[in-house]
Amino acid sequence: MRGARKQYPGVLALDDVDFAIAPGEVRALLGQNGAGKSTLIRLLSGVERPDAGSVVVDGEPLTGGVTEAGRRGVATCYQELSLIRDVTVAENLSLGKWPTGPFGIDRRRMVRSARATLERLGAAIDPDAVVSSLTLAEQQIVEIARAVQEEPKLLILDEPTSALATAEVDIVLATVQRLSAEGVAVLYVSHRMDEIRQIADTATVMRNGRVIETIDIAGADTDRIIHLMLGEALESATTVRQARTDGEVLLRVENLVLAPKLDGVTFEARAGEVLGIAGLLGTGRTELLRAIAGYDRIRSGTVRIRGTVEERPTPRRMRQLGVGMTPEDRKGTGIIPGLGIDENIVMSDWKRVSAGGFLATGRIRAATKALGERLAIKADDLSRPINTLSGGNQQKAVIARWLHADSDVLLLDEPTRGVDVQAKAQIYEIMRQVADSGKAVVFVSSEAEELPLACDRVLVLRGGRIREEFTAPDVTVPDVLAASMGAYGAGDPAGTTATAATAATAATAATADPVDSVVPASSRPEPDHTTATDVDVHRVKDPS
């Protein structure tokens, strides 16, 4: 990739990016949300074309779309699996290229081909198995196998282990190592430092649409990686207030289990505090809030609201107990576009705006006017359709819905996603006002830099459980990000915390089943960088 630039309305997603990868190299791609990783992948895989610059494969520019990219040897496996769950593994691997014979589809050839590909990856998966019967790890291997059948030169894996348990991760990593040994270049997108240290030779760090630096993983300092991801401004961001920890416990979650992502989550939220929940994509943050609100049925554990125990929470019961939730997908499940702003607000409790069993227009107007002023919802007429509002004002209206219901516990899932800077600041202030009124606010965000600004405490969810807790004023962006990546306290030059486990894995690799064996990148032969695409990785001076 040479001088690639890509701009969307109001966003410069890629800014003069150079990128190269060698055969057999495993390259980690790191960066915060919005750093430009997804755009880089879309350009490499032919989904989109750069506004300026070029993508070069084997010295020739890539000018077509996905089909040409595939023909030229670029294959991509996205985080969301694209398998058809109700058909067999072999059928999934043959989609679009059915082997045929005199009597139609040659199923024997199809199964033989699928079995050969799976054996090449060291995967003991039955080609005749229906995909829905497989574990998530096995499904991920099938997804990779489908790409491998195209004999790729570059395989792009976008967060391939985000939904997998620890034991399943090694299966995917071993598969990546096999492909690397065959000379396939692998671009591996992940935030998990332990995986990156095991599997990657190098790492490219992106920030604000730019490649900041490409580094060798062997001996790389975790603190430096985080510094490159954050920059000076975000790295120094911290909260300045003292946490409020003396309020009444309004919410207590005990040993909550919700397969496959939550495995014994325990925490509490108190009146007067904003409690942040941090964690990487796929760690179960949304599922945790949905379980508390009763939308997802928990396998075991309890949720207590003001001491009242619920072992099987339901949405109706949790609303009665004073729990309100704003969902992650504001437009899809948060608002009802055809209804007015006022109707979207009061729908959480019609009784408060009714008289004699009928809705009272005057009460609706008075209730929504007060909330609109309190939350600074910009609308000249609150009866107009809610989808005419900006994203930030829509989010305020969804929060107002639960203030109208006088909810004691407010669960906010990514409330600032897709809103402008001013709206973000206003939503932070709303959360603080709600907490100061004696409520508990639980705030999930995928942006680590938000949490120190808004929260009294921050809990880090990783591996199905709460792993770290930070309390204001000692909440910092680097600590939250490091804990989310499994690297908190691993500030040694080579990441001792990660490499100790890696060494143990390497020691047993010779005797373990090959599909479960992961050899650390530092123990593998150096990739041949002399045959990379004819452009060097461009190192941009750190703009911070």
N, C-alpha and C positions, 0 to 999 in steps of 0.2 A: 504494500500500500504506500503510495507516494503523495504527500501533500493533500490528503483527503480532507475535504470540508463538506459539512452537511448542516443545513439550517432549516428549522421548522418555524412556523409563525411565532415570533417572540423568543425563540430559543436557538442558540448556536450550539448544536449537539456535538459536532466535531470541528476542531479548529487546527488545520494544517498538520494532520496526523500522518506520521511515517511509521510503518510497522513491517517487520519481516520475521519469518520463522523458518527454521531449517528442518529437513527430513529427520525424523526420529526424535525431535525435540518435544518436550512437554513444557509448554509455556502457560503459566498461571496469568490470568487477567484480573487485576484487582482495582477496586475503586468504590467509592460511596455510591448510593443511588443517585442517578443523574450525572454520573461522571462521564458517560458516553460509551459504556461497555456494550449496551444493547445495540446502539447505532453502529458501532464498529462491526459487530457480528452481522447485522443486516447487510452492511456493505460487502463484507467478505463473502457472504453466502448468496449474494445476488438478489436479495429481496428488494433492496433499493440501490440506487446509483448515487455516487457522490456529486455534489453540485460543482465541485472543483477537485482536481487531482485524479488519481487513478488507482485501480486495484490490478495488480500484476500477478499472474500465475505462470510459473516457469518462463518468465521473461516476456510473456504476451499479455496485453491488457485484457481485462475481463469487461466486455461491453454489453453482454446480454443479461438475462435475468437468472432465476434460480435454475432453470433447465441447463443453461450453458455452464453455470458454476458447477453443477453436479457432473456434467460431462467432462469438465476440466479437472475434476478431482477434489471438489470442496463439498463436504457433507456436514450437516448440522443436526445436533440433537438438542431440542429445547427442553426447558425445565418441565413444561407441561407435556406429558406423553401424548403422542399422536396415534397410538395403537388402537385398533378396533377390538374392543374387549370380548365380543361375542363370537369371534372366529379363532381359528387355531394360530399357533405361532408360525407354522409354515405358510399359512395363507397371508399373514401379516407381512412376512418377509418377501412374499412374491407379488404384493400389490402393484398393479400397473405393469407387470412384466411376467404374466403367467406363462409357464412352460406348456407348450401345446404339442399334441400328437394328432394322429389321424382321427381320433374320436373326441377331440376337444382338449380340455385342460389335462395335462399329464400329471396326476397327483403324485405318482411315485417319484418322478423327477423333482417335483416341488419339495417333497419331504426330504429326499436325498440332499438336495442343495441346501436346505435349511439346516439339516443335521451337520453337514460339512462346515458350514459357517459357524455354528454354535461350538463345534469341537475345536475349531481354529481359535476361538476365544476361551477355550477351557471351560465352557459352561455345560453342566449336566442338566439340560432342559429338554424335555420331550417335544419334538416338533409338532406332534399331534395334540399337545395340550392346548386347551382353550385359554386365551390370555387372562381372562378374569379369574382363573384358578391359580395364577402365579402370584408370588410375593411381589412387593414393589421393587425389590432389588432385581428379581428375575425379569420383571417387565422392563426395567431400565436396561438390562443386558440385551433383551430382544430389540429394544429401540436402537441400541448401538449396533447390534448385529445387522439390522436392516440397512444402516448406513454403510457398514463394512462390506456388504454384498456389492456395493458400487465401487469397491476398490479405491477408496479415497486417498489422496495425497495429504490432505488436511482435514482433520476431524475436529469440529468445534463442539464442545460439551458445555452447555449452559446450566450451571448448578445441578449436575447430575445426581448428587447425593442429598439434596436439601430435604427430601421427604423420607430418607432412609434411617433406620436404626444403626447404631454404631457397628454391630456385627455384620450388617449388610454392606456397609461402605467398602470394606476390604474387597468384596467381590468385584465391585466396579473398578476400584483402583488397580486390582490385578489385571483386569481386562485392558485398562489403559496401558499398563506396562507391556503387555503382550504386543499391542499394536505399535507402541513406540519401538520395541525391539525389532519389529518388521520394517521399520523405516517410515511409519506414518507420523506426520507432525500432528500434535494434539494441542489445541488451544483450550485450556481448562479454566472455566469461570467458576470461582468459588470464593467464599469469605472464610473458610475453615482453615486456620493456619496449620493444624496438625496434618490435614490432608495435603495441603500445598507443600509442606516440608517433606512428606513421604513421596509425592508423585512428581513434583515439578523440578525441572532443571533451572529455569529462569522465571522471572515474573515481571510483567509490565504493569506499572501503576498509572492509572488515569485520574485526572481531576479536572472538572469544569471543561470537559470536551477536549482535553489535551493529554498527550503522553508526557508524563512528568519524568519518568526514568524507567529503564529496564535493568534489572539487577540479577545477579546470580543468587539462587536460593541458598546454596551451601555457604554457611557462615553469615547469612543475612540477619541483621539485628531487627527483632520484632518492633521495637520502638521506632526505628527508622522507617520501617514499612508504614506504620500507622501515621508517622509524621508526613510522609509523602502523600498519603491518602487524604489527610486533613488540611495541611497547610497551617501556617502560623495562626491565622485568625481564628479558625475553629478549634485548633488545639488548645488555645488559651481560654476558650469560652468556659465559664463555670457559673454556678449559681452564687448569689451573694447573700441569700437569706439563711436563717437558721430553720431547720425542719421543725414542723409541728408534729410531735410524737406523743402528746398527752391527751389527745382526743379519744372519745369513745370508739371502741371497735365496732364499726358498722358492717363490715364484710369480713368473713373469715372462710378461707378455702382450705380444706384439709384432705391431703392424700388423693387429690382428684386424678382419676385415670380416664383418658379418652383415647383409645387406640386409633391410629398408631403413633400419635405425636406427643401426648401428655402421659406421663408415667409417675404419678405421685406428687403433684404440685400442691404446695402448702404456702400460704401467705395470708396477711391480713391488711385491711385498709381502714384507716381511722377518720373520724370526723375532723374536718379542717385541713386535710392533706390532699395534695395531688400526687398520686403514686404512678410512676412510669413503669411500663413493661417494655424492655428492650430484648432484642434477639434477631437472628438472621432470618431471611425469608425461608419459610417452611418449617420454622421451629414450633409452630402451634400457638402463636400470639392471638390470632383471630379466633382459633378454635377455643382457646381458654375463655375469652370473653363470651363467645356464643354459648359455651357450656354453663357459665355462671348465669347468663340470662335465660337459660332453659331452651335454647334453640337446638342444641346438639345434646343428645342423650349420653350421659356419662356412664362408664362401666362400673365405677366404684368411687367412693369418697363422698364428702359432704360439702355443702355450701350453707353457711350461716349468715343470716341477715338480722342484726341486732339480737343475736342469740337464738333465733328461730332456725332450727335445722331442717334442711331439705336434702334428701338423698336422691331424689329424682326430680330435679327442677323442671318446671314447665314455663313457657313464656307468660301465661296468664297468672300463675302463682307468683312468679318473681316480680311481675308488675305490681301485684297486690302488696308485696312486701316492700316495694319502693325501689326496685331496680329498673333503670332505663338504659338502653344501649343505642348508640348511633353506629350504624354499620360501616364497614370499610368502603363498600360500593355505594357511594352517596346517590348517584343517579339511578342505579339499578334497583336498589332495595331500600334506600333511605327516604326518598321522596316519592309522592304520587304526582306525576307531572301534570295530569289533567285537573287537579284540584288547586284551589287558591292557597296562597301563603297562609292565610288564617286557618283554613281547614286542615292543612298539614300540621299546624301547630297544635290545635285543640283536639286532634283525633286521639291523643293519648289518654284523654279523660273527658268524654262528652258530658258526663254528669255535671261537671263544674260549670258548664255553659248552657245548661238546660233549665227549663222551668215548666212544671206540670207535665213532664214527660216529653216536652218538645224543645228543640234547639232554640235558644233565645239569641237573635241576631245582635241585640245590644250587648249581651254578655260576651259573645264571641269577639265583638269589636273592642270592647273594653279590655278583655284579657290579652288579646293579641297586640293591641296598641301599647300596653304596658310592657310586654315582653319585647316588642319591636324596638322600643326606646331603650330598654335596659341593655339589649344586645347590639344596638346600633345597626339594625337591619335596614339597609337602604332600599326603600320602596315607597313610592308616593301613594300607593293603594295596596293594602295588605290582602285585598280580595282578588288581586290579579293572579294568574297562574304562577306557581312557584318556579316553573322552568324558565321564566323570563328573568330570573335573578342571576347574578354572577355566582360562580362556584362558592366563593367565600360566604356570600349572603344566604345561599341555600344551606350551607353547613350550619350557620347561626340559627336558621329556622328549625333545623332538625334538633339542635341542642335545646332550643326554646320549647320544643315539644315535651321534653322530659322535665323542664323547669315548670311548665304548666301543670304537669302531673305531680309536682312536688316530690320527685324521686330523691331518696336519701343517698343512693349509690348510682353514680353516673359512669357508665362504661363507654369510653370514646375510642373507637377503632380508626386510626389514621385520620383524625379530624382536620388536619391541615394539608392533606394531600391535594395537589392540584389547585391550590389557592395562592394568591399573590402575597408578597411580603407583608403588606399592611394588614391584610385579613388574618395572616398567621399571628401577628402581634395582638390583634384584637381577640382571637380565639384563646391565646395564652391568658390574656387578661380576664376573659370570661371564666376560664377554668379556675383562676385564682379567686374570683368573686364568688363562684359557686362553693369552693372549698371554705372560704372565709365565712360563708353563711351557715356552716355546720354540716355540710355534706362531704361525702368522700368521692373523689374523682379518680378513676383508673384510666390512664392514658397510654394507649399503644401507639408507638411510632417506629417506623423503619429508618428514620433519620436521627442518628445518634446525636447530632448537634442540637436538636430541639430539646432533648430531655433535661440537660442541666439548666436550661433557661426557664423551664416550666415546672419542674418537679421538686417535691420535698424529699422523696426517696425514689430510687430507681432499682428495679429488680431485673436481673438478666436471665432470660429463659434459654436454656441450651440442653440438648439431649433429653428433652422431656421433663426437665425439672428446673427449679430456680437454683442457679449456681452461684450468683453473686448478688450482694445488696450494697448500694451506695447511698449515703445520707448527706443531704445538704448541710454545710456548704462544701462538702468534699465530693461532689459529683462533677467529674470532668469528662469531656468527650473522648480523649484517648483511653481512659479507663473503661468506659462503657463499651467502646468499640473493641478494645482488646479482650474484654470479658466475653463479648458476643462471639468473637472469633476463636475463643478457647485459648487465648494467649495472655490472659491477665497474669501479671507477675513473671512472665517469661521474657524479661528484657535482656537476656544474655546474648552474646554475639551470634550463636548458632541456634538459639531457641532450644535450650536444654529440655524444657518441659515437653516439647514435641518430639525431639529426637531420641529421648530415652525410650519412649514407646516404640519408635521406629527401629531402634537397635534391637529391641526384644523381638520385633517382628522379623527382622533380618536373620536373627539367630536361629529361628525355627523354619525359615523359608525352605531350606533344603529338604526337610522331611514332611512339610505340610502339603496338603492337596494344592495343586498349582492354581486352582481358581481362587483359593483363599490366601495366597501368598503375596505379600506386598514387600518389595525390596526398595529401600530408601533410594531416592534419586541420587544421593551422593555416592552410592555404591555401584551405580550403573555406569557404563561407558559414556564418554562425552559424545554428544551428538555432533554430526559433521556439519558445521556451519558454513563450510566452503561452498555448499550447493544450495544455499538459501536463495530466495528470489533476489534479483539484482538491485537491492536497495538496503542500506543499513538502517537499523533502528535509530530514529532521530531522537536525541535526548534534548528535551526542551528545558531551558533554565527554569528552575522553580520560581514561579511568579510571586510567591509569597516572600 
